[in-house]
Amino acid sequence: MFFIFAWLNENQDGDSFEEQVPLLFLGNHLRRQGSNQTFNIIFLEGYDQLSNSFISKLKAVGFNLINFSSECRRLMKAFQKLDRFGKTGMLWFLRWPALLHYVKAENIKKQIFHIDGDIIFNARPEEIANDVTGLTFVLQGCPAFVTITNYDWFECYCEELAKFHRDIEGYSALAWQERVGWEESDRERWAGSRDRRIISHDQDLLSHLIHTGRIIQDSPLEFVKRLSLFYMENPLYFDSHAKIQLSKDAGLEFLSDGNTCYVDNQKIAFWHFQSDFSRYVNAAIVLRNIHYPFRFPNHLNGGISRKLSLGARRVYPMTRSEIYGSLKELNSDKSDSSLSFADIFNCRAYWEKGVFANLSDS
């Protein structure tokens, strides 16, 4: 059973929400894949801003919609100090107690999967569920993908969230002191990393809890041996996710058959279109259209790369919905003018030299 949390900003409607969190696109994509998995969309705020037509469309593609606004307001009142992080930051923190509340109310006891709304599946969700059966972990420190079999995970999180809420500065200061060895836990526990002294969203808190062993996290060093799919929380740093899973981080062979993508003959589980990867793809689409002959720029590298990426995105700033629509593997018509993932992940175009060995095959 898969869960996605969603909320709308004050002035948003369904159409503007879909531009940045393309749930209709995801639902249609899942139908084309032939998936029968149950997907629950829990709206923490803004459900009443959706038109009946938009709600009907979400249901028509197979989503189960849950209006959790009333329960969320009670959580926000109980954790009102979190409003210092803005509404989005506050709801990131509160999605986990909200999920615990829901699964208890519905008497759900089986393994559950949380994904962010900016994930698009490469493998079918059924393949992923089977691949990680029985496991509990946050993917590489990023809650864009979380699988929970042991429900004690929720209790650990909620207990620590309460401590954090009581003394945000004090808890953060102690957590900062406990960062020693974070590089090792990033690699070996998939704890991720953080660079803010004040814990500012749930990813920071989860990273700290995994690093210090205060929350359940099955050992990637053990379970990756059984995985048949390749997982990455940020495709912009493809190689950083390959070392533990493929025992290499250079000379990777990326392959796309026009529908499904593989790395070293291992099927990629999904694509996470988090903000920086979306910016990277946006710039790549613009630059490819003008036959740009060099590596696509990673704006996070600063300097000329940042300027080039920013310039390309200013020429044609794309919503996530538009980015999805421009990628060959995500669209059934596979227009020749579309960008293939193989145009991005190859030895000539990928921003970091040496990571990929393959030429573009599109």
Secondary structure in CASP SS format (residue, H / E / C, confidence):
PFRMAT SS
TARGET T0000
AUTHOR 0000-0000-0000
METHOD secondary structure of the structure
MODEL  1
M C 1.00
F E 1.00
F E 1.00
I E 1.00
F E 1.00
A E 1.00
W E 1.00
L C 1.00
N C 1.00
E C 1.00
N C 1.00
Q C 1.00
D C 1.00
G H 1.00
D H 1.00
S H 1.00
F H 1.00
E H 1.00
E H 1.00
Q H 1.00
V C 1.00
P C 1.00
L H 1.00
L H 1.00
F H 1.00
L H 1.00
G H 1.00
N H 1.00
H H 1.00
L H 1.00
R H 1.00
R H 1.00
Q H 1.00
G C 1.00
S C 1.00
N C 1.00
Q C 1.00
T C 1.00
F E 1.00
N E 1.00
I E 1.00
I E 1.00
F E 1.00
L E 1.00
E E 1.00
G C 1.00
Y H 1.00
D H 1.00
Q H 1.00
L C 1.00
S C 1.00
N H 1.00
S H 1.00
F H 1.00
I H 1.00
S H 1.00
K H 1.00
L H 1.00
K H 1.00
A H 1.00
V C 1.00
G C 1.00
F E 1.00
N E 1.00
L E 1.00
I E 1.00
N E 1.00
F C 1.00
S H 1.00
S H 1.00
E H 1.00
C H 1.00
R H 1.00
R H 1.00
L H 1.00
M H 1.00
K H 1.00
A H 1.00
F C 1.00
Q H 1.00
K H 1.00
L H 1.00
D H 1.00
R H 1.00
F H 1.00
G H 1.00
K H 1.00
T H 1.00
G H 1.00
M H 1.00
L H 1.00
W H 1.00
F H 1.00
L H 1.00
R H 1.00
W H 1.00
P H 1.00
A H 1.00
L H 1.00
L H 1.00
H H 1.00
Y H 1.00
V H 1.00
K H 1.00
A H 1.00
E C 1.00
N C 1.00
I C 1.00
K C 1.00
K C 1.00
Q C 1.00
I E 1.00
F E 1.00
H E 1.00
I E 1.00
D C 1.00
G C 1.00
D C 1.00
I E 1.00
I E 1.00
F E 1.00
N C 1.00
A C 1.00
R C 1.00
P H 1.00
E H 1.00
E H 1.00
I H 1.00
A H 1.00
N H 1.00
D H 1.00
V C 1.00
T C 1.00
G C 1.00
L C 1.00
T C 1.00
F E 1.00
V E 1.00
L H 1.00
Q H 1.00
G H 1.00
C C 1.00
P C 1.00
A C 1.00
F E 1.00
V E 1.00
T E 1.00
I E 1.00
T C 1.00
N C 1.00
Y C 1.00
D H 1.00
W H 1.00
F H 1.00
E H 1.00
C H 1.00
Y H 1.00
C H 1.00
E H 1.00
E H 1.00
L H 1.00
A H 1.00
K H 1.00
F H 1.00
H H 1.00
R H 1.00
D C 1.00
I H 1.00
E H 1.00
G H 1.00
Y H 1.00
S H 1.00
A H 1.00
L H 1.00
A H 1.00
W H 1.00
Q H 1.00
E C 1.00
R C 1.00
V C 1.00
G C 1.00
W H 1.00
E H 1.00
E H 1.00
S H 1.00
D H 1.00
R H 1.00
E H 1.00
R C 1.00
W C 1.00
A C 1.00
G C 1.00
S C 1.00
R C 1.00
D C 1.00
R C 1.00
R C 1.00
I C 1.00
I C 1.00
S C 1.00
H C 1.00
D H 1.00
Q H 1.00
D H 1.00
L H 1.00
L H 1.00
S H 1.00
H H 1.00
L H 1.00
I H 1.00
H H 1.00
T C 1.00
G C 1.00
R C 1.00
I C 1.00
I C 1.00
Q C 1.00
D C 1.00
S C 1.00
P H 1.00
L H 1.00
E H 1.00
F H 1.00
V H 1.00
K H 1.00
R H 1.00
L C 1.00
S C 1.00
L E 1.00
F E 1.00
Y C 1.00
M C 1.00
E C 1.00
N C 1.00
P H 1.00
L H 1.00
Y H 1.00
F H 1.00
D H 1.00
S H 1.00
H H 1.00
A H 1.00
K H 1.00
I H 1.00
Q H 1.00
L H 1.00
S C 1.00
K C 1.00
D C 1.00
A C 1.00
G C 1.00
L E 1.00
E C 1.00
F E 1.00
L E 1.00
S E 1.00
D C 1.00
G C 1.00
N C 1.00
T C 1.00
C E 1.00
Y E 1.00
V E 1.00
D C 1.00
N C 1.00
Q E 1.00
K E 1.00
I E 1.00
A C 1.00
F E 1.00
W E 1.00
H E 1.00
F C 1.00
Q C 1.00
S H 1.00
D H 1.00
F H 1.00
S H 1.00
R H 1.00
Y H 1.00
V H 1.00
N H 1.00
A H 1.00
A H 1.00
I H 1.00
V H 1.00
L H 1.00
R H 1.00
N H 1.00
I C 1.00
H C 1.00
Y C 1.00
P C 1.00
F C 1.00
R C 1.00
F C 1.00
P C 1.00
N C 1.00
H H 1.00
L H 1.00
N H 1.00
G C 1.00
G H 1.00
I H 1.00
S H 1.00
R H 1.00
K H 1.00
L H 1.00
S H 1.00
L H 1.00
G H 1.00
A H 1.00
R H 1.00
R H 1.00
V H 1.00
Y C 1.00
P C 1.00
M C 1.00
T C 1.00
R H 1.00
S H 1.00
E H 1.00
I H 1.00
Y H 1.00
G H 1.00
S C 1.00
L E 1.00
K H 1.00
E H 1.00
L H 1.00
N C 1.00
S C 1.00
D C 1.00
K C 1.00
S C 1.00
D C 1.00
S C 1.00
S C 1.00
L E 1.00
S C 1.00
F H 1.00
A H 1.00
D H 1.00
I C 1.00
F C 1.00
N C 1.00
C C 1.00
R C 1.00
A C 1.00
Y C 1.00
W C 1.00
E C 1.00
K C 1.00
G C 1.00
V C 1.00
F E 1.00
A C 1.00
N C 1.00
L C 1.00
S C 1.00
D C 1.00
S C 1.00
END
